[in-house]
Amino acid sequence: MPDLRLEQLDAHLAKQLAPLYVIHGDEPLLSLEAADAIRKRARASGFSERTVMVSERGFKWGELHAAGASMSLFGDKKIIELRIPTGKPGTEGAEAIKSYVESLAPDTLTLVSLPKLDRSGQESGWFKALGRVGPVITIYPVDRTRLPEWISARLARQKQRANRETLAFLADCVEGNLLAAFQEIQKLALLLPEGELDFESVRAAVLNVARFDASQLSEAMIAGDLPRFARVLDGLRAEGEAAPRMVWLVAEELRAVARVQTGISAGRQLPDLFREYRVWGEPRQRAVAAAARRLPAEALQSALTHTARIERVSKGVAKGDAWDELLGLGLSLGAPPANRAAAPALPPGPRGRP
């Protein structure tokens, strides 16, 4: 069956209910909402029973076929949910899934939930077998640049609206975390009236509740995004994060950039370097490769030396403020190219990617 975009799901469910749906993606909120919409439509169509199975260690794949074959005691329609947290059912699981979809029981709706699969996962026989009998809904993250628009649409659902400045402020506060954004939007529905929201009211409602992820600090640093780096750094400090851990994360990211830069200069391929230095995830791979091209080797070595000094400060071995030192480190890496030596020329990445 043809794949469904998330924004097409409601229209699809209004017209029909397929016997099987697959949801895969790494955005928990959107995946949960898609599954909830399918369950709601199924309940309205008389699917009153629900069986949930999670493919964890020790899971017996024979239970999947048994769940589909068993009849309800009361003859009710049944929802069978199969969750595969790793996205890898293994050989036994793959065969069980293919066998299961070949003989889907009537009056049964199957909902399969997966993390975002890579290309090899999407080309696997078991995944293709699922796609032949039901729509696949791929959940894509909301890009940071689209987050204000996403927040605006969510506000509209509760009959509220905000100007561009207010939407940008909210996006900065949640730092791309949709679950955090969802919670803040719900809070605004409780605290503020319908209609236009003024900036100061919104600011007062969400002040000091921004949620930051430590990985965002190193991400902003190697991207040279100084405003974001300073904002995340302040947020982590206010939330009581341990300075030594922040220093370690920053140092690890700098080492990854330096190693990838050295490898590219030696003519090695990016995929091989990413595997060797354990740079996982396409967004991080793009960021590390871009930083390897942008930053001069001398600047990276200087930054690594600086992190060693910050580590001593964070552990009380040397005098100073580790947080202020981290800010200085970020400022040095984000300095305009005109103020630094030119970065070494590196060959382009595969398929035109950085």
N, C-alpha and C positions, 0 to 999 in steps of 0.2 A: 504494500500500500504506500501511497505517497507520504513523504514526511510532512509534519505539521510544524509551522512556526508557533511560538508561544502565543503571539497575538492573534493567531487563527483559531486557537483552541475553543474559545467560547462559541464562536460561530459554528464550528464543527459539531460541538456537543448539542447545540440547539436543534440540529438537523438529524443527528444520528448518534448511536453509541456502538463503537466497534467492539469486537470480542476481546481485543487485547490492545494495551497501550504500553509503550516504552518511554520512560523519561530518563534522559541522561544529561548530566551537567554538573558544574561545580559551584552553582549559586544556590545555597540551601533554601533561602526564602522563596525564590521563584519556583524551584523544584517542588517544594511543599505546597505552594499555592496551586500549581498545575495538578498535582495529585489530589488535592482537596476538591478542585473543580470536577474532576472525573468521578470521584466518590459521590459528590453531591448529586450529579446527574444520574449515577447508577442507583442511588437510593430512591430518587424520584421515579425510577423505572422499576422498582420492586426488588432490587438487590439488597436484601435485608441482613444476610449473613456475611461475615468477613473473616478470612483466614490470612494471617500474616506470617511469612517465613523469611528468615534472614540467613543467608549463606555465610555462616561463620565456621570456624574450625570445628569439625565433628558433625557438621550438618549432613544429614542423610538425604541424598538427592531422590531416593525412592519416594520420599514424602511428598514431593511435588506432584508426581503422577497420581499418588494415592489421593491427594487433596482434590485433584481435578476429577477423579473417577468416583469419589464418594458422593452419595446423594444426601441432601439435607433431610433431617428427620421430619421436617414439616413441609418438604417440597418447595422451599424458598429458593430464590435465585441467590447466587453466592459470588462475592468478590474474593479473588485470590491474589494476594500481594506477595511478590517475590523481590526481596531486596538483596543486592549483591554489592556490599560496601567496597570491595576491592576492584570491582569491574572485571574480575577474572574467575570464572566458575571452575576452571580446571578441566581436564579431559573428561572426567565423569560427569561433571555438571554440564559441559557443552553437549554431550550426548543426551543427557536427560532433558535439556531444554529443547533440543531438536525433536526428540520423541514426543515431548509434551505438546508442542504446537502442531504436530501432525494430526493429533486427535483431540482437539479442544472440545471439552464437554459443553453441551447446550446449557443454557441458563447459567453460564459462568462467565464472569468478566475477569481478565487477568491484567494486573498492573505490575510492570517490572520497573524497578528503580535502580539506577546505576550512576556512578560518578562519570565525569566526562571521559569518554574513551578516546584513545589515540587512533591513528589511522589503522594500525594492525588490528586493534580491537573491533573497529567498525567494519573491517573486511573479513572478520572471522565468520565461520559457517553458522555458529549458533546465533550471532547477532543478526545476520542476514535472514535467518529463519524466522526470528521474531518480527522483522520488518516486513516479511511477506504476508503476515496475517493481521497486522495492526499497525497503526501509525507510530512513527518515532518522533518524539518531541525533544529536540536538542535545546538545552537551556544555556544561553550565552550570558556571560557576565555583563553588567551594565558598565560601559566604559566611563572613566572618570569625567570625560568631556560631556557625556550624555546624562550624568547624574542629576544636574539641576532640572532638566526636562522630565526625568523620571519622577523626581520629587514633586514637581508641579502637577503631573498627572495624578499622583497619589493624593495630593491635597484636594484636587478637584473632586475626587470620589467622596470627600467629606464636606463638599461645598465651601472650600476655602481656596484662596489664591494668594500669591505673593509676587513681588516684583523681582527683577533679575538679581539685584543686590542681595536680597533676602535668600533667594534660592541658592546663590553662590555661597553664602555664609553657611547655610545648612549643609551643603555638600562638603565644605571644608571641615565642619564639625564631625561628620561621620566618617570622613576619609575613605569613601568607597565601600564601607560596610553596609550592605543593604538591610541586614537585620537591625543594625543600630538605627539606620534611617527610618525603617518601618516603625520602630519604637518611638522615635522622636515625633514622627508624623501623627501617630496615635495620641501622643501626649498633647500635641497642639490642638487636636480635636477636643480633648477634655478641658484644656485650660483656656482656649481662645474661642471667640464666637465665629460663626460662619461669615463668609465674605472676605474682603481684603485684609491681609495680615500686615501690620506695620513692622518694620525692622526691629525696633526697640523691644516690642512685645515678644517677638520671636527670640531675640537675643536673650532676654531675661528668662524665657522659658527653658532654653537649652544650655544656658551658661554653665560652664564647668562640668558638662556631662559628655564632652567629646570622647570617643573611644579610639584609642590608637593601638596599632600593632607594631611591635618592635621591628619587624621586617620592613616596614614602611620607611624607617629611618635610613637604612642603608640604601634602599631603592631611590629615595630622594637625593641622597648624597652622590651616588655615582651618576645620576641623571643631571647633576648640576642645578637642581631646582632648589635654590636657596630659600625662598619664602616657605615652601613646603617643608624643607629640612628643619628650619627653625621652629615652625609650628608643631611638627611632630615631636621634636626634641623637647620643647616646652611641655607638651601634653604628657609625654612619658615621664618626665621629671615630676610633674604635678601628680601623676597617678601612682608615684612611689616605686617606679621601676628601679632595679639595682644598676648603678652605673657600671660596675665591672661587666655585667652581661651585655650592656649596650656597646661597650668597647670591644668585646669579643665578636659580636655580630658585625660591627663595622670593619674590624680587622679581617674577618673571614671573607667579607665581600671584596675588600681591596685586594686580598691575596688572589681571589678568583679572577678578578679583572687583570691583575698583573700576569698571572699564569697564562690566561687566554691570549693576552697581548703578545707574550713571548712566543707562544705556539703559532699564532697567525704569522708573525714575522718570520718564523722558520718554515712557513709554507704548509703548515698542517691544516686540516679541515675542521671547521667549527664543530660539527657533530661529534667528532672524535675527542676534541678538547672538552666539550661539555660532559661527555661520559666519563672521561678520565678525572676531571676535577669536580665531578658531581654537581654540576650546575643544572638543576632540574626545573622543568616548567618553561614553556615557550616565552611568557612575558619576562621572566628573569633572564633567560638566555639572550633575548633581544637587548635587554638593558645592559647586561655585562658586555656583550659584543660591541654595543654602541659606545660604552665607556672606554673599552680597549682602543677604539679608534680616536676618541675625543681627547683622552688624557695623555700627556707626554709620559714616557717611561720614568723620567726624572721626578715628575710630580707624584707618581704612584709610589716610588721608593721613598720619597720624602714623607708622604702620608703614612706609609707603614712605619717609618721611624717615629713619626709623631704619635701613632697609636700605641707604640711600645711605651712611650713616655706617659701617655694618658693612662695606660694600664697601671703604671706605678703610682700615679696620683690617685686613681680610683681605689687602690688597695691601701692607701695611707703611707706608702713607702716614700713618696715624694710630695712636696708641698704643692698646693694649688687646688682648683676646683675642676673636677673631671668633666662636669657638664659644660662649663665655659670652654674648656679645652676642646670638647667635641664640637661645639659651635664653631670655634676657630678652624678646626679641621675641615668642616663642611664649607666654610667660607673660602678656604684656600683652594679646594677642589672646584669650586664654582666660579672662580675668578675668570673674567673675560679672557679669551685666547690672546688678545693683544698684550696682556700683562704676564704671559707665560711663554716659554719656549714652545715652538710648534710641535705638535704630536707627530710621531713617526708615521710615515705613509704605510698603510696596510692594505693588502689586497681585499677586494670586495667579498662579502659572504656569499654562500651558495644561493642560487636563484634570486640574486639581487638583494637578499636580506642582509642587515647589518651583522 
